[in-house]
Amino acid sequence: MRTVVTESEHRHGAEAIGAGNIVIGNGIARVRNAGKGEFILFRTHTGEGMPLRIKDTLSSASELVTSDLILMTEPDFRKLFGIPENYVTDLAVSVRNPEELSTIASKITRLFPDSRPIIRDEILRTYDSIFSWRGGMMIVILSAAVLAFVIFA
């Protein structure tokens, strides 16, 4: 699974990337065996090939979050996925008063019934439960290995 992110061309991030370029996470670089300056061929929504040059890779310090991340310009994103100019896929909203987050989310849901507002706390809780579950599984596996060694000894 890959995460593709873009910003408006008026923002610094998209201007730094440049048209025809992408910035990728280290996980994608490893899987594709590709590095800075090389091209990755993507298939557009119509099936055409769309080569994009790797401008840079993201820092390994943030690999837990950015391993599968692809950053590209908005025009490249729209061409790749066939999204018309007057449509968007995701929006980020800042709220000054954190206590109003649920109220704002419910208003967004009422105005746009097909949308699904996700609050940052929900994302953090999800990550916490996923990694806690994985940590618990590692303890169970390690305990089973130690028990097998004790029985064998």
C-alpha positions in Angstrom: 0.0 0.0 0.0 1.3 3.5 -0.9 0.3 6.9 0.4 0.4 9.7 -2.2 0.4 13.3 -0.9 0.4 16.6 -2.6 0.1 20.2 -1.8 -1.1 23.2 -3.8 1.6 24.6 -6.1 1.4 27.9 -4.0 2.9 26.1 -1.1 6.6 25.6 -0.5 6.6 21.8 -0.5 5.2 21.4 -4.0 7.4 24.1 -5.4 10.4 22.4 -3.9 9.4 19.1 -5.6 8.8 20.5 -9.1 6.7 19.1 -12.0 7.7 15.6 -13.1 9.5 14.9 -9.8 8.6 12.9 -6.7 10.0 12.5 -3.2 9.7 9.0 -1.8 10.0 7.2 1.5 12.9 4.8 2.2 10.5 1.8 2.1 9.6 2.5 -1.5 13.2 3.2 -2.4 14.1 -0.3 -1.0 11.3 -2.1 -2.7 11.8 -0.5 -6.1 15.6 -0.5 -5.7 15.6 3.1 -6.8 17.5 6.2 -5.7 17.8 9.9 -6.3 17.8 10.8 -10.0 16.2 7.6 -11.2 12.7 7.3 -12.7 9.7 5.3 -11.5 7.0 4.5 -14.0 3.5 4.9 -12.8 0.3 3.9 -14.6 -2.3 6.7 -14.9 -6.0 6.1 -14.4 -6.2 5.6 -18.2 -3.4 3.0 -18.2 -0.8 5.3 -19.8 2.7 5.2 -18.5 3.8 8.3 -16.5 7.5 8.4 -15.6 8.4 10.5 -12.6 12.0 11.3 -11.5 13.0 10.7 -7.9 14.2 14.1 -6.6 15.0 12.9 -3.1 14.1 10.4 -0.4 12.7 11.2 2.9 14.7 11.1 6.1 15.2 7.7 7.7 14.5 9.3 11.1 10.8 9.5 10.1 10.7 6.1 8.4 7.9 4.8 10.7 5.6 7.4 9.2 7.1 8.1 5.8 8.3 4.6 4.6 5.5 4.2 2.0 5.0 7.9 1.3 5.2 9.5 -2.2 5.2 13.3 -2.5 4.3 14.9 -5.8 3.0 18.2 -7.3 -0.7 18.7 -7.6 -0.8 18.7 -11.4 1.1 15.4 -11.5 -1.3 14.0 -8.9 -4.4 15.1 -10.9 -3.0 13.6 -14.1 -2.1 10.3 -12.4 -5.5 9.8 -10.8 -7.7 11.6 -13.3 -9.1 14.1 -10.7 -10.6 17.2 -12.4 -9.3 20.6 -11.4 -12.4 21.6 -9.3 -12.4 18.4 -7.1 -10.4 17.5 -4.1 -9.8 14.1 -2.3 -8.6 15.2 1.2 -8.8 18.4 3.2 -6.9 19.4 6.4 -8.7 21.8 8.7 -7.2 23.7 11.6 -9.5 24.6 14.5 -8.3 27.2 17.1 -10.4 25.8 20.0 -9.6 22.1 20.4 -12.8 21.6 22.4 -14.8 22.4 19.3 -13.3 19.6 17.2 -16.2 17.2 17.5 -18.7 20.0 16.8 -16.8 21.0 13.6 -16.5 17.3 12.5 -20.2 16.8 12.9 -21.0 19.9 10.9 -18.7 18.8 8.1 -20.5 15.4 8.1 -23.9 17.1 8.0 -22.8 19.4 5.1 -20.9 16.6 3.2 -22.6 13.2 4.0 -20.1 11.3 1.9 -17.1 12.6 3.9 -15.5 11.1 6.9 -13.8 13.6 9.2 -10.9 12.1 11.1 -9.6 13.9 14.2 -5.9 13.8 15.0 -6.6 12.1 18.4 -8.4 9.3 16.6 -5.3 8.7 14.4 -3.0 8.7 17.5 -5.3 6.2 19.3 -5.3 3.9 16.2 -1.5 4.0 16.0 -1.2 3.4 19.7 -3.5 0.3 19.6 -1.8 -1.1 16.5 1.7 -0.8 18.0 0.5 -2.0 21.4 -1.0 -5.1 19.8 2.3 -5.7 17.9 4.3 -5.3 21.1 2.0 -7.8 22.8 2.4 -10.3 20.1 6.2 -10.0 20.3 6.0 -10.7 24.0 3.9 -13.8 23.4 6.2 -15.1 20.7 9.3 -14.5 22.9 7.6 -16.1 25.9 6.8 -19.2 23.8 10.4 -19.4 22.6 11.8 -19.1 26.2 9.3 -21.7 27.4 10.3 -24.1 24.6 14.0 -23.6 25.5 13.3 -24.3 29.2 11.3 -27.5 28.3 14.1 -28.6 26.0 16.8 -27.9 28.6 
